[in-house]
Amino acid sequence: MATKPEVEDQEYIAFVGLYETANKEGYLGAMLIADTHGVPGEFRCTHPVKPNPIQKPLYGHTLEYHIGVNLCGVPLIKAAQLKPRIIVVNREVLLDIRLGIEIPVSFIRRAGEAIEIRDANSNETSGRDRLDCPTGKFNPIMIYSNPRFANDQIFIREFLAQNFGHLDPLEPFERIETAIKVLGEQDKRFQ
């Protein structure tokens, strides 16, 4: 499902998430592209990806990675009509979306939440920075990026610092979750 973009001259941020279906039998990928004030410009959601009983043990711990990055994340971004400056993801495993696109990708958590991100194929911890909200309106955040793209961390930090006073970069994920629930209520295919 997709909505049409409205304004082409804005800077945009893509919020990409991976969510379990309500019945826990699969995953949905969803993307909200919003301007730097959080106003939606485009929304897309995949149909549920439901691994069969053979795929679950064959993929093991790489199942979420495969579904989130290869089947949902990269295709959602490539299908977008609006071109975001950065992508914010809701799961650390989605940082590898960056391997399939040319846009910096960041995973963000509230500061104080204990977490260490490691690349699935490396022992290297990803880049990370703390960012305080200049207005005090939002709690500080920790910004993580894919360690294979060292320059992304600087760009992401600067971009978010310019907008953090009026945009909470985690709040759009709450809107995405709500939209997915509404889709599930309206269309059983999204459950």
ZAVEX-985318 format. One record per residue (C-alpha): x, y, z; residue in one letter; residue number from 1. Coordinates in nm, 4 decimals, m for minus. Each point is the difference from the previous one (the first is absolute). Example, Ala and Ser with C-alpha at 12.3 -4.5 7.8 and 13.67 -1.06 7.14 Angstrom:
<sites>
> px	py	pz	r	k
> 1.2300	m0.4500	0.7800	a	1 $
> 0.1370	0.3440	m0.0660	s	2 $
</sites>
This chain:
<sites>
> px	py	pz	r	k
> 0.0000	0.0000	0.0000	m	1 $
> 0.1339	0.3436	m0.0860	a	2 $
> m0.1134	0.3604	0.0197	t	3 $
> 0.1063	0.2639	m0.2514	k	4 $
> 0.2553	0.2614	0.0982	p	5 $
> m0.1259	0.3566	0.0288	e	6 $
> 0.2963	0.2404	m0.0083	v	7 $
> 0.3199	m0.0592	m0.1963	e	8 $
> 0.2139	0.2937	0.1250	d	9 $
> 0.0320	m0.1067	0.3652	q	10 $
> 0.2752	m0.1938	0.1745	e	11 $
> m0.1268	m0.3373	0.1161	y	12 $
> 0.0818	m0.2700	0.2510	i	13 $
> m0.1068	m0.3600	m0.0560	a	14 $
> m0.1057	m0.2002	0.3044	f	15 $
> 0.0240	m0.3707	m0.0805	v	16 $
> m0.1215	m0.2655	0.2384	g	17 $
> m0.0417	m0.3740	0.0228	l	18 $
> m0.3014	m0.1178	0.1996	y	19 $
> m0.1342	m0.3404	0.0972	e	20 $
> m0.3509	m0.0737	m0.1209	t	21 $
> m0.2751	m0.0018	0.2619	a	22 $
> m0.0179	m0.3799	m0.0126	n	23 $
> 0.3844	m0.0276	0.0283	k	24 $
> 0.0149	m0.2089	m0.3193	e	25 $
> 0.1955	0.2489	m0.2081	g	26 $
> 0.1398	0.3482	m0.0463	y	27 $
> m0.1069	0.3219	m0.1669	l	28 $
> 0.2390	0.2605	m0.1297	g	29 $
> m0.1234	0.3576	0.0130	a	30 $
> 0.1422	0.3366	m0.0989	m	31 $
> m0.1165	0.3512	0.0769	l	32 $
> 0.1777	0.2801	m0.1801	i	33 $
> m0.0567	0.3315	0.1755	a	34 $
> 0.1378	0.3493	m0.0326	d	35 $
> 0.2304	0.1369	0.2688	t	36 $
> m0.3011	0.1147	0.2029	h	37 $
> m0.1518	m0.3488	m0.0020	g	38 $
> m0.2721	0.0691	m0.2568	v	39 $
> m0.0626	m0.3197	m0.2022	p	40 $
> 0.0827	0.0038	m0.3679	g	41 $
> m0.0135	m0.3701	m0.0873	e	42 $
> m0.0950	m0.3236	0.1743	f	43 $
> 0.0640	m0.3533	m0.1221	r	44 $
> m0.0580	m0.3370	0.1601	c	45 $
> 0.0809	m0.3489	m0.1218	t	46 $
> m0.2413	m0.2872	0.0176	h	47 $
> 0.0962	m0.2385	0.2804	p	48 $
> 0.2993	m0.2211	m0.0663	v	49 $
> m0.0874	m0.3326	0.1605	k	50 $
> 0.2861	m0.2500	0.0078	p	51 $
> m0.1084	m0.3603	m0.0310	n	52 $
> 0.0937	m0.2673	0.2582	p	53 $
> 0.3046	m0.1056	m0.2062	i	54 $
> 0.1338	0.3540	m0.0468	q	55 $
> m0.0029	0.0779	0.3730	k	56 $
> 0.2625	m0.2602	0.0984	p	57 $
> 0.1967	0.0449	m0.3233	l	58 $
> 0.0404	0.3745	0.0509	y	59 $
> 0.0308	m0.0231	0.3783	g	60 $
> 0.1195	0.3258	0.1580	h	61 $
> 0.0467	0.1560	m0.3479	t	62 $
> m0.3746	m0.0119	m0.0761	l	63 $
> m0.0790	0.3522	0.1290	e	64 $
> 0.3056	0.1360	m0.1810	y	65 $
> m0.1020	m0.1572	m0.3310	h	66 $
> m0.3612	0.1105	0.0246	i	67 $
> 0.0767	0.3446	0.1412	g	68 $
> 0.2874	0.0968	m0.2284	v	69 $
> m0.0410	m0.1981	m0.3230	n	70 $
> m0.3756	m0.0553	m0.0275	l	71 $
> m0.1380	0.3153	0.1633	c	72 $
> 0.2486	0.2800	0.0711	g	73 $
> 0.1960	0.0364	m0.3229	v	74 $
> m0.3056	m0.0565	m0.2261	p	75 $
> m0.2048	0.2591	0.1945	l	76 $
> 0.2703	0.2649	m0.0372	i	77 $
> 0.0560	m0.0773	m0.3674	k	78 $
> m0.3760	0.0305	m0.0669	a	79 $
> m0.0288	0.3379	0.1727	a	80 $
> m0.1010	0.2963	m0.2110	q	81 $
> 0.1517	0.2477	0.2449	l	82 $
> 0.3740	m0.0138	0.0548	k	83 $
> 0.0947	0.0362	0.3670	p	84 $
> 0.3270	0.1512	0.1201	r	85 $
> 0.0311	m0.2627	0.2754	i	86 $
> m0.1746	m0.3187	0.1059	i	87 $
> m0.0780	m0.0763	0.3633	v	88 $
> m0.0747	m0.3648	0.0835	v	89 $
> m0.1721	m0.1539	0.3006	n	90 $
> 0.2231	m0.3071	0.0363	r	91 $
> 0.3766	m0.0264	0.0034	e	92 $
> m0.0102	m0.2872	m0.2492	v	93 $
> m0.1368	0.2451	m0.2577	l	94 $
> 0.3237	0.2027	m0.0056	l	95 $
> 0.1107	m0.2256	m0.2853	d	96 $
> m0.2664	0.1526	m0.2244	i	97 $
> 0.2884	0.2390	m0.0690	r	98 $
> 0.1798	m0.2749	m0.1949	l	99 $
> m0.2697	0.0110	m0.2687	g	100 $
> m0.0525	0.3771	m0.0313	i	101 $
> 0.1905	0.3289	m0.0175	e	102 $
> m0.1799	0.1736	0.2893	i	103 $
> 0.1462	0.0137	0.3548	p	104 $
> m0.1843	m0.2266	0.2461	v	105 $
> m0.0227	0.0491	0.3762	s	106 $
> m0.1391	m0.1951	0.2922	f	107 $
> m0.1073	0.2250	0.2880	i	108 $
> m0.0758	m0.0738	0.3645	r	109 $
> m0.0694	0.2243	0.2959	r	110 $
> 0.3224	0.0708	0.1897	a	111 $
> 0.0307	m0.2183	0.3069	g	112 $
> m0.1398	m0.3132	m0.1603	e	113 $
> 0.2840	m0.2531	0.0270	a	114 $
> 0.0770	m0.1346	m0.3426	i	115 $
> 0.2981	m0.1031	m0.2053	e	116 $
> m0.0302	m0.0472	m0.3725	i	117 $
> 0.2190	m0.2402	m0.1878	r	118 $
> m0.0019	m0.0684	m0.3702	d	119 $
> m0.1166	m0.3551	m0.0738	a	120 $
> 0.3158	m0.0629	m0.2037	n	121 $
> 0.2496	0.1841	0.2189	s	122 $
> 0.1145	0.0424	0.3586	n	123 $
> 0.0124	0.3768	m0.0517	e	124 $
> m0.2436	0.2136	0.1974	t	125 $
> m0.1796	0.2572	m0.2127	s	126 $
> 0.0592	0.3723	0.0274	g	127 $
> m0.2026	0.1703	0.2648	r	128 $
> m0.0566	0.3509	0.1312	d	129 $
> m0.2134	0.1577	0.2656	r	130 $
> m0.2180	0.2890	m0.1103	l	131 $
> m0.1729	0.2317	0.2454	d	132 $
> m0.3107	0.1892	m0.1031	c	133 $
> 0.0964	0.3690	m0.0161	p	134 $
> m0.3445	0.1099	0.1233	t	135 $
> m0.0276	m0.2673	0.2713	g	136 $
> m0.3339	m0.1011	m0.1524	k	137 $
> 0.1131	m0.3610	m0.0606	f	138 $
> 0.2201	m0.2399	0.1935	n	139 $
> 0.3565	m0.0468	m0.1285	p	140 $
> 0.0550	m0.2688	m0.2600	i	141 $
> 0.2806	m0.2307	m0.1042	m	142 $
> 0.0690	m0.0143	m0.3719	i	143 $
> 0.1497	m0.3148	m0.1543	y	144 $
> 0.1121	m0.0559	m0.3576	s	145 $
> 0.1391	m0.2852	m0.2057	n	146 $
> 0.3749	m0.0260	0.0748	p	147 $
> 0.0774	m0.0674	m0.3666	r	148 $
> m0.1029	0.3577	m0.0842	f	149 $
> 0.2030	0.2167	0.2375	a	150 $
> m0.1000	0.3326	m0.1586	n	151 $
> m0.3700	m0.0745	0.0510	d	152 $
> 0.0243	0.0556	0.3752	q	153 $
> 0.1182	0.3591	m0.0417	i	154 $
> m0.2646	0.0820	m0.2609	f	155 $
> m0.2825	m0.1613	0.2014	i	156 $
> 0.1015	0.1764	0.3208	r	157 $
> 0.0136	0.3419	m0.1705	e	158 $
> m0.3308	m0.0555	m0.1798	f	159 $
> m0.1795	m0.1124	0.3155	l	160 $
> 0.1579	0.2771	0.2096	a	161 $
> m0.1541	0.2585	m0.2351	q	162 $
> m0.3460	m0.1514	0.0452	n	163 $
> m0.0049	m0.1520	0.3506	f	164 $
> m0.1443	0.3142	0.1590	g	165 $
> m0.3329	m0.0485	m0.1787	h	166 $
> 0.0008	m0.3683	m0.1029	l	167 $
> 0.0203	m0.3031	0.2257	d	168 $
> 0.1612	m0.2590	m0.2310	p	169 $
> m0.1612	m0.2905	0.1870	l	170 $
> m0.3617	0.1208	0.0042	e	171 $
> m0.0754	m0.0857	m0.3671	p	172 $
> 0.0432	m0.3686	0.0852	f	173 $
> m0.2992	0.0289	0.2344	e	174 $
> m0.2036	0.1366	m0.2911	r	175 $
> 0.1141	m0.2862	m0.2224	i	176 $
> m0.1058	m0.2576	0.2611	e	177 $
> m0.3411	0.1637	0.0280	t	178 $
> m0.0392	0.0044	m0.3797	a	179 $
> 0.0871	m0.3713	m0.0148	i	180 $
> m0.2649	m0.0773	0.2649	k	181 $
> m0.2586	0.1953	m0.1983	v	182 $
> 0.1004	m0.1828	m0.3196	l	183 $
> m0.0428	m0.3319	0.1818	g	184 $
> m0.3463	0.0985	0.1181	e	185 $
> m0.1038	0.1060	m0.3500	q	186 $
> 0.1700	m0.2754	m0.1985	d	187 $
> 0.0627	m0.3490	0.1439	k	188 $
> 0.3001	m0.0452	m0.2341	r	189 $
> 0.1980	0.2409	0.2215	f	190 $
> m0.0448	m0.2061	0.3187	q	191 $
</sites>
